[in-house]
């Protein structure tokens, strides 16, 4: 299995109305799916956030779904994501964030020229 260049870690808590736009902004990037993974961690949401994630998981093989057994808040949930991330680089994304078109390609190009 090829190691992805980038791991997106998205803590999720009761954001069903924002999450589709966030995920669409990531998955619509013109980057091969093997270059990145998206890790969504549901922190015990009481809305339909889990359903949103599971619907996207059916479409995107590079989406990883984790459901916390107890509420860990944002910091603890990010740490859960870090524990499974395989990417060379990590990008923490809040579930109400949008990633600009072309952002992944631009970031990967800079990292290739200037490895950190």
HELIX and SHEET records of a PDB file:
HELIX    1   1 UNK A   16  UNK A   27  1                                  12    
HELIX    2   2 UNK A   33  UNK A   35  5                                   3    
HELIX    3   3 UNK A   49  UNK A   59  1                                  11    
HELIX    4   4 UNK A   73  UNK A   84  1                                  12    
HELIX    5   5 UNK A  103  UNK A  113  1                                  11    
SHEET    1   A 4 UNK A  63  UNK A  67  0                                        
SHEET    2   A 4 UNK A  36  UNK A  42  1                                        
SHEET    3   A 4 UNK A   6  UNK A  12  1                                        
SHEET    4   A 4 UNK A  89  UNK A  92  1                                        
END                                                                             
